[in-house]
Amino acid sequence: MDAVMTESTGSKLKWLWLAVLVIAIDLGTKAIATAMLTYGDPVPVLPSFNLTLLHNTGAAFSFLADAAGWQRWFFVALAVVVSVVLVGWLRKLKADETWTAIAIVLILGGAIGNVYDRVVHGYVVDFLHFYWQDWHFPAFNLADTAITIGAAMMIIDAFRNPAGASGDADRSN
């Protein structure tokens, strides 16, 4: 029984490699952006897309960026708590819940990538800058992208599986 329990609950921890990959790519691209870009100076790449180095002391869309500094440690603590919850959730997934496991580790990797920035720099490094004419989407990074993709996967899963039936294999319709 214990061997079966360990296999079914611990098997999704193997997806942590994807979180590590997200962290490595995120931190690597942030280091390259920091080394090669001048702060606040847009570098056109494509129509409606620039590389623009910015520092975000707030959360998504610079929420609380103008606060007195307490938000740095608040967001670090929040990310640590969320990360612990996500790993706990990952441990409890069933063997056939691969979609959910991938969503969780994408969010986990993105959260850790951004929390690293907050601890080391005091801000999150952003550099991906999309715009249309005079409308500018807030700059973001690859950690934010991973979090967004993971969250979108969870939303899709909620529509695919509204009753909470277990397993990805049951959702082929």
BELZIVEN-V951353 format. One line per field, one symbol per residue. ss: DSSP state (h for helix, s for strand, l for the rest). phi: phi as a letter, one per 30 degrees, with the letter a starting at -180 (. if undefined). burial: # if it has 9 or more other ideal C-beta (glycine too) atoms within 8 Angstrom, else .. A space follows every 50 residues. Layout:
ss = ???
phi = ???
burial = ???
//
This chain:
ss = lhhhhhhhhhhhhhhhhhhhhhhhhhhhhhhhhhhhllllllssssllss sssssslllhhhlllllllhhhhhhhhhhhhhhhhhhhhhhhlllllhhh hhhhhhhhhhhhhhhhhhhhlllsssssssssllsslllslhhhhhhhhh hhhhhhhhhhllllllllhhhll
phi = .dddddddccddddddeddddedddddddddddddccceicdcdcbeibb cbdbccdccehieidcddjddedddddddddddddddddeddddeccded ddedddddddddeddeedddciacdcacbcabhcccdedbbddddddddd dddddeddddbddiddjdddcdd
burial = ......###.###.##.######.###.##..##..#...........## ########...#..#.#...##..##..##.##..##.###.#..##### ##################..#.#######.#.......#.#######.## #.##..#...#.....##.##..
//
